């Protein structure tokens, strides 16, 4: 058995391996491309496979992302063929990936939740073997999050009357367009929501854009977006409104506009990850918690151990 760097020629083997073992997070070829090679922080040295007799039996990928100006290393993807589990392969692969992340100055390691490009916002505890492996290796659960699910099939998301009432107050609701990028950036910088910049820039440039905005006095005061991550799975978010503009039902309108787009794309369900407050989504689109995720992290030293595999 040997660890080597991932190659694009491995895509079929990785897809088969992943979908055989991660029951709740199936990937299409397009989604695998999005998660791996289309990640803006993809680095060759942080994507590895374990090969046995020319067969890929394990895969791991990590990324480094800045969080409040501190590099955080994410174990973004990890899977081991069930036929080769209990031989220490997962342990070896995890350790190797951790060492490589630490060598790139990661001070904290986290699991899966590698926003803005991620599969899940944490670990689904139904992957019990993975949970045990992480806890054995010093990862501590520090929080929980969830994904909501809204059944769109029998819901009416018409917003014309509500939009007209806002127009009478000088508030315009419309679909975003590429020319809105600077206005949106101004809002993100003002509010501290800058972490969403790359996601929103991407969806502003789609045809049609999958972001809706509210404007007053030529300033964006609220927005909603969908399909910013896990493209074409019915994923909704982010959604945000300036504090001083709350109470005008802008958020509800922008939510319904996004959900209508998802419905028209033939999705019966909308998935709303990292959702909060849950009461808002339950009230305005009947969304309920569908999955719970554990968030894990481990504090590490800035230098890799001396026995790091090269």
C-alpha positions in Angstrom: 0.0 0.0 0.0 1.2 3.5 -0.8 0.1 7.1 -0.4 0.3 9.2 -3.5 -1.1 12.5 -4.7 -4.5 12.5 -6.3 -4.7 12.6 -10.1 -7.7 13.7 -12.2 -7.5 10.2 -13.7 -8.7 9.0 -10.3 -12.1 10.7 -10.5 -14.1 7.6 -11.3 -12.4 5.5 -8.6 -12.9 8.3 -6.0 -16.6 8.8 -7.0 -17.3 5.1 -6.7 -15.4 4.8 -3.4 -17.2 7.9 -1.9 -20.7 6.9 -3.0 -20.4 3.3 -1.7 -19.5 4.6 1.8 -21.0 8.0 2.4 -24.7 7.1 2.2 -26.1 10.5 3.1 -23.8 12.6 0.9 -23.8 11.2 -2.6 -21.8 13.0 -5.2 -22.2 13.4 -8.9 -19.1 13.8 -11.2 -19.9 17.5 -11.4 -20.1 17.8 -7.6 -16.9 16.0 -7.1 -15.2 18.4 -9.5 -16.7 21.3 -7.6 -15.5 20.0 -4.2 -12.0 19.1 -5.3 -10.5 20.8 -8.4 -12.8 23.8 -8.4 -12.0 24.7 -4.8 -10.2 28.0 -5.0 -7.8 26.8 -2.3 -7.1 23.4 -3.9 -3.4 22.4 -3.4 -2.0 19.3 -5.0 -0.1 18.2 -1.9 -3.3 18.2 0.2 -5.2 15.7 -1.9 -4.0 12.1 -1.5 -5.1 8.5 -2.2 -4.0 5.2 -0.8 -3.4 2.6 -3.5 -3.3 -1.1 -3.1 -2.5 -3.3 -6.1 -3.3 -0.4 -8.4 -6.7 0.1 -6.8 -7.7 3.2 -4.9 -8.8 2.2 -1.5 -8.8 5.5 0.4 -8.9 9.2 -0.3 -8.4 12.4 1.7 -8.4 16.1 0.9 -7.6 19.2 3.0 -7.6 22.9 2.4 -6.3 25.9 4.3 -8.6 28.9 4.7 -8.1 32.1 6.7 -10.5 32.6 9.6 -10.1 36.0 11.3 -6.6 36.2 9.7 -5.6 32.9 11.2 -5.0 29.9 8.9 -7.3 27.0 9.7 -6.7 23.6 8.2 -9.8 21.6 7.1 -10.0 17.9 6.7 -12.5 18.4 4.0 -12.9 14.8 2.7 -11.9 11.4 4.0 -13.0 7.9 3.1 -11.6 4.4 3.4 -12.8 1.3 1.6 -14.7 -0.8 4.2 -12.7 -3.9 3.1 -9.5 -2.3 4.3 -10.7 -0.7 7.5 -9.2 -1.8 10.8 -5.7 -1.9 9.2 -4.8 1.6 10.3 -5.2 3.2 6.9 -7.6 5.9 8.0 -5.3 6.7 10.9 -2.2 6.9 8.6 -4.0 9.0 6.0 -5.5 11.4 8.6 -2.1 11.9 10.3 -0.4 12.5 6.9 -3.0 15.1 5.9 -2.8 16.8 9.4 1.0 17.0 9.1 0.7 18.7 5.7 -1.8 21.1 6.9 0.3 22.0 10.0 3.3 22.4 7.7 1.3 25.1 6.0 0.9 27.0 9.3 -2.5 25.7 10.3 -3.1 26.4 14.0 -6.4 24.8 14.2 -7.8 21.7 12.4 -11.5 21.3 11.7 -13.6 18.7 9.9 -15.7 19.0 6.8 -17.1 22.5 7.3 -14.7 24.2 4.8 -16.9 27.1 3.8 -17.4 28.5 1.3 -16.9 25.3 -0.6 -18.0 22.3 1.5 -20.1 19.2 1.4 -21.5 19.3 4.9 -21.2 21.9 7.7 -19.7 19.3 10.1 -19.7 15.6 10.7 -23.0 13.6 10.6 -22.7 11.4 13.7 -24.3 8.5 11.7 -20.8 8.1 10.3 -19.9 6.6 13.6 -16.5 5.1 12.7 -15.4 8.5 11.5 -16.5 10.1 14.7 -14.6 7.6 16.8 -11.5 8.0 14.7 -11.6 11.8 15.1 -12.1 11.7 18.9 -9.3 9.1 19.2 -7.1 11.6 17.5 -7.8 14.5 19.8 -10.6 16.3 18.0 -13.1 17.9 20.4 -16.8 18.5 19.6 -17.3 22.2 20.2 -20.7 22.9 18.7 -23.5 21.5 16.7 -25.2 22.8 13.6 -28.0 21.5 11.3 -29.5 21.6 7.9 -33.2 22.3 7.4 -35.3 20.9 4.6 -38.4 22.6 3.1 -40.9 20.7 1.0 -41.6 23.1 -1.9 -44.2 21.1 -3.7 -47.4 22.6 -2.3 -46.2 26.1 -1.4 -47.0 29.4 -3.1 -44.0 31.8 -3.2 -45.7 34.7 -5.0 -44.2 38.0 -3.8 -45.6 40.6 -6.2 -48.1 42.2 -3.8 -45.5 42.3 -1.0 -42.9 43.8 -3.3 -45.4 46.5 -4.4 -45.9 47.6 -0.8 -42.1 47.9 -0.3 -41.8 49.8 -3.6 -44.2 52.4 -2.0 -41.6 52.8 0.7 -38.8 53.3 -1.8 -37.5 49.7 -1.6 -36.8 47.9 -4.8 -36.6 44.1 -5.0 -35.0 42.5 -8.0 -32.7 39.8 -9.2 -29.0 40.6 -8.9 -26.7 41.2 -11.9 -23.0 41.4 -12.4 -23.0 45.2 -12.2 -24.2 44.9 -8.6 -20.9 43.5 -7.4 -19.5 46.7 -6.1 -22.7 47.6 -4.2 -22.8 44.2 -2.7 -19.1 44.4 -1.7 -19.8 47.7 0.0 -22.6 46.0 2.1 -20.4 43.1 3.0 -17.6 45.3 4.2 -19.9 47.5 6.2 -21.5 44.6 8.0 -18.6 42.2 8.4 -20.2 39.6 6.1 -17.2 39.7 3.9 -16.8 35.9 4.2 -19.6 35.5 1.7 -17.9 37.6 -1.0 -16.6 34.7 -3.1 -20.0 32.9 -3.0 -22.0 35.9 -4.0 -19.6 37.0 -6.7 -20.0 33.5 -8.3 -23.8 33.5 -8.3 -24.0 37.1 -9.5 -22.3 36.0 -12.7 -24.6 33.1 -13.4 -27.3 33.3 -16.1 -29.7 34.0 -14.5 -28.0 35.1 -11.3 -29.1 33.1 -8.3 -29.1 36.1 -5.9 -31.9 38.5 -5.2 -31.4 41.9 -3.6 -33.3 44.7 -1.9 -32.2 48.3 -2.6 -33.0 51.6 -1.0 -31.4 54.9 -2.1 -29.2 53.0 -4.5 -27.8 50.9 -1.7 -28.2 47.1 -1.1 -29.9 46.6 2.2 -30.6 42.8 2.0 -29.9 39.8 -0.2 -30.6 36.1 -0.6 -28.7 33.6 -2.6 -28.9 29.9 -3.5 -26.8 27.3 -5.2 -23.7 29.1 -4.0 -22.4 25.7 -2.9 -23.2 22.1 -3.8 -24.5 23.4 -7.1 -27.9 22.1 -8.4 -28.8 20.3 -5.2 -31.4 22.8 -4.1 -29.2 24.5 -1.5 -30.5 27.9 -0.2 -28.4 30.6 1.5 -27.0 32.9 2.6 -29.7 35.3 3.5 -29.1 38.6 5.3 -30.8 42.0 6.0 -29.4 45.1 7.6 -30.4 45.4 11.2 -32.1 48.8 10.7 -34.2 47.3 7.9 -35.6 44.4 9.8 -39.4 44.2 10.4 -40.3 45.2 6.8 -40.7 41.5 5.7 -37.8 41.9 3.2 -36.2 38.7 4.4 -39.4 36.7 3.7 -39.7 38.1 0.2 -36.0 37.3 -0.6 -36.4 33.8 0.8 -39.5 33.2 -1.3 -37.8 34.5 -4.4 -34.9 32.1 -3.9 -37.2 29.1 -3.1 -39.2 29.8 -6.2 -36.1 29.6 -8.3 -35.2 26.3 -6.7 -38.8 25.0 -7.3 -38.7 26.0 -10.9 -35.4 24.1 -11.3 -37.5 20.9 -10.5 -36.3 20.4 -6.9 -39.0 19.2 -4.6 -37.0 20.1 -1.5 -34.8 23.0 -0.6 -31.8 22.4 1.7 -30.9 25.2 4.1 -27.6 24.6 5.8 -26.1 26.5 8.8 -29.7 27.8 9.2 -30.7 30.3 11.9 -33.0 31.3 13.3 -34.9 28.1 12.7 -38.2 29.7 13.7 -37.9 32.1 10.7 -37.6 29.3 8.2 -40.2 27.1 9.9 -42.7 30.0 9.8 -42.1 31.2 6.3 -41.5 28.0 4.3 -42.2 25.1 6.7 -38.6 24.1 6.9 -37.7 21.6 9.6 -34.4 20.2 10.9 -33.4 17.3 8.6 -29.8 16.6 9.7 -27.6 17.4 12.7 -23.9 17.9 12.4 -21.2 17.8 15.0 -18.4 20.4 14.6 -15.0 19.2 15.6 -11.7 21.0 16.0 -8.2 20.3 17.3 -5.6 22.9 18.3 -2.1 22.1 17.0 1.5 23.3 17.1 2.7 25.3 14.1 5.4 22.8 13.1 4.8 19.2 11.9 6.1 16.3 14.0 9.6 15.1 13.0 8.3 11.8 11.7 6.0 13.5 9.1 5.8 11.4 5.9 7.0 13.2 2.9 
